[in-house]
Amino acid sequence: MATVAMKHRTKFITGFSGALLVILFLNVWPNYKMRFYGVNDGYDCLGFPFTFRAIGGIAGTYEFSYLALLADVAFGLFAGVIVGWVRTQLRPTD
């Protein structure tokens, strides 16, 4: 029989993992949409909520921001912790 702490940990891990998967999807989706759906303004961007990599344009520029990448990772981890915590609080454990 699983203990209450084990059930809370399982709920937290599922919420945390689910949030990280959603954030990962949101980071990659704009890049995929631009490449394969024909939405091409000359830029290939990556990142959500902060664009940390942009390449292309008329002049052929390349931009990479470590600070924006770090902010994206921090946002993902924070969202994962919040969703995991909310997941443990939604229904009382039996």
N, C-alpha and C positions, 0 to 999 in steps of 0.2 A: 504494500500500500504506500502510495506516495505521500510525503509529508507536505505540510502547507508551504514551507520554504521551497521545496522542489517544484511545486505547482507555480509559485510566484516566479521562480527563476525561468521556468519553461515559458510562461506567458511573456516575461520580459524579453527573452531571447527571440521569440517569434515576432513580437512587436518591433524590436530593434532591427532584426534582419529584414523584415518587410519594409520598414522605413528606408533602410539603406538601399534596398533594391529599387524602390521608387525614386530615390535621389539619383542613383546611378543611371536609371532609365532617363530621367529628366536631363541629365548631363549629356547623354549621348544622342538623344532624339533630335535636337536641332541640327546636328551634324549629319545624321542619317537623312533627315528631311531635305536638307539642302542638296545633298549628293544625288539621291535617288528619285526625288519627286520633281526635279527640274527647277526648283527654286534656287536660282543661282545669280546672285548679284555680284559675283566675283570674290566673295569672301567665304571662307570655310571656318566656322566658329565652333568652339567647344567650351561648354561650361554653363552651369545653372546653379544658383542665381547670378553668379559673376562669370563673365566670359574670361577665361584664363588663357585661351589660345585663339588667335585669329591669323589666318594666312590668306594671301591672295590680293585681290583688288587690281586696279589698273597698274599701279606701280610695283606690284609684286612684293608687298610688305610681309613681314613675319613678326608677330608680336606674341610674347609669352610672359605672363605675369605670375611669379611665384607667390606673391601676396594674395592674388585672387584665387589661385589654386589652394593655398592654405585656408583661405576663408571658405571656399567650397567644402573642403574636408571638414572644417570645424562646424559648418552649417549642417552637413550630413550627420556627423556624430551627435550634435546637439538634438537634431530632429529625431534621430534614432533613440536617444535616451528619453526624450519626452514621450514619444509614441510607446516605447517599452514600458515606461512608468504608467502611462494612461491605461495601457492594456492590463496591467496588474490591478488597477483600481476599478475597472469597469464592472465586474461581477465579483461578489464575495466568493472566496474559495470554499468549496464544500468540505 
